[in-house]
Amino acid sequence: MQKFEYQCVWILALGNTTTRVLNTYGREGWELVSAWGPWFYFKRPLQ
C-alpha cells in the first residue's frame, strides 16, 4: 500500500503569482488534490 504525505497551503495571490507558486510545488513532486478559496491541498508519495 502506497503512503502519501499531505500539505495544506494558503496562497493569497492572483493570476501569474498563483501559477508560479503552483508550478513550483509541481516541480517538487506535489500533486494538487483540491482547492478551496485561498487554500490549496497537495499530496505526494512518501519515499
RAHU-V63980 format. One record per pair of residues at least 12 apart in sequence whose ideal C-beta (glycine too) atoms are under 8 Angstrom apart, sorted by the first residue. I is the first residue (numbers start at 1). J is the second residue. Records with the same first field share a line. If there is no record, write none. Layout:
BEGIN
I = J, J
END
This chain:
BEGIN
2 = 45, 46
3 = 45, 46
4 = 43, 44, 45, 46
5 = 43, 44, 46
6 = 33, 41, 42, 43
7 = 30, 41, 42, 43
8 = 39, 40, 41, 42
9 = 21, 25, 39, 40, 41, 42
10 = 38, 39, 40
11 = 38, 40
12 = 38
22 = 40
25 = 40, 42
28 = 44
29 = 44, 45
30 = 42, 43, 44
31 = 43, 44
END
